[in-house]
Every structure is written in C-alpha cells, then in structure tokens.
Amino acid sequence: MTNVYFIRHAEPNYDNHDDMTRELSEKGLKDRSLVTAFLQDKQIDAVLSSPFKRAVDTVREFAKRKGLEIEIVEDFKERRIDNCWIEDFKGFCKKQWEDFSFKLSDGECLLEVQERNIRALKDVFKKYAGKNVVVGSHGTALSTMINYYDKTFGHAQFEEIRGLMPWVVQFCFDGEDCVEIRKYNLFED
C-alpha cells in the first residue's frame, strides 16, 4: 500500500499577490505546527512539495524534524489563474467547477490542472511504491485530484474546504488503484 498525504498549505499572506513567493501569514506560520503534529507518528519516507513558498513552508518544519529533504515537484503547483489578480475569486471558481475547460486568457482550466497533478501523482506512486509520502499542495490542485478519483467532489465540496488551511487528504493506493481517500480537519481535535 502506498500512502500519499497531501498537505494543503496553511493560511497565506493575501497581501502578496505573487503566487510563487506568497508566504504564510502569522497565523499560517503557527498553524503549520498542526501539520507537524499530525504527521509525527506516521512513518514518512519522503517529503515533496509544489514549488510555491507557502506549500514548501507548510511542510518544512516536519521535514526538518525528520531529517528529510523537500523534493520540489513543479507539476504539483497550484493552477495559474491569469496574469492579474482576480477580485471575484468565488465567482471565477464557480465557473471553473461548472466547466472544467473554462479559463482566462493566460490561465489554466481545471482539466489542465487535474491532468498535470495526476501525472505527477502517478510518478509519485511509481517512484515511492509501498511508501508513505507527504506532498505540500494547494486547495484547487488538491481538489481536482480528489475529483479525479471521486466525481462527487465538486464545487460545493470545494467551497466547504476553501477556508480550511492547513488541510490533510490521504490517498491510499494499491498499485495504481486508489482504494481510499481520507480527509482530516486538523482544527477538530
């Protein structure tokens, strides 16, 4: 069995509009300790992450404690929305979930994000077969992967988790077959 623990990043600093360098907020910096505590008793073999700073920084504390290097996987990055800041983000998200091919002129549609992330995920469970892996991730990217294996996960479910940061989703694989998806709200305990 291969277990992949996707860690949606902790709360970012929304004043920084640069996707690549957006850091964690003060709350996010504190909340990443929830991730470290959750993963502490898991037998983690590798830590991977999206290249975006907020994703890397969310798993950094855990990786450092375990003496593991963080492997950057470009294809795990969040979707590219456009070359400008979107004011009506909620409306934009709804359009994308209603039509997986909808995108702005310089952005990605959810189908492209899903295909890119699933390709990276398949590489992970080939490279780390039978291992336990952590991946620093993002809300939309992670949601499209859940949707790939569970078509009942759509816009309504995305809205339910939109403000949940950090968030953990464990995918359990038997070979290439996803046999279970477990979702963990770190704020419930």
FENMO-V241485 format. One line per field, one symbol per residue. ss: DSSP state (H for helix, E for strand, C for the rest). burial: 1 if it has 24 or more other C-alpha atoms within 12 Angstrom, else 0. Layout:
# FENMO-V241485
ss->???
burial->???
This chain:
# FENMO-V241485
ss->CEEEEEEECCCECCCCCCCCCCCECHHHHHHHHHHHHHHCCCCCCEEEECCCHHHHHHHHHHHHHHCCCEEECHHHCCCCCCCCCCCCHHHHHHHHHHCCCCCCCCCCCHHHHHHHHHHHHHHHHHHCCCCEEEEEECHHHHHHHHHHHCCCCCHHHHHHHCCCCCEEEEEEEECCEEEEEEEECCCCC
burial->011111111111000000100111000110111111011000011111111111111111111000000111111111111000000000011001100100100001111111111101110110011011111111111111111100000110010011011111111110010100101101000
